[in-house]
Amino acid sequence: MTEAELDVVYTRLCKTMTQLGEGNAPLFLARFALLAIEKIGDADVSLGLIDAAGDGAGS
């Protein structure tokens, strides 16, 4: 994925969460995560991504 494509995807993610509202954002992110995990199809990769996201969550 190019940097431009990443920007488009991230922008869509943010706009979708804004449209859904703050109260629905956690459910949306959980559903998105499950869909992404299924698409990735590799438990080790998915677990590594979860750990990486968790490491940055407290910052």
Secondary structure, 3 states (H helix, E strand, C coil): CCHHHHHHHHHHHHHHHHHHCHHHHHHHHHHHHHHHHHHHCCHHHHHHHHHHHHHHHCC
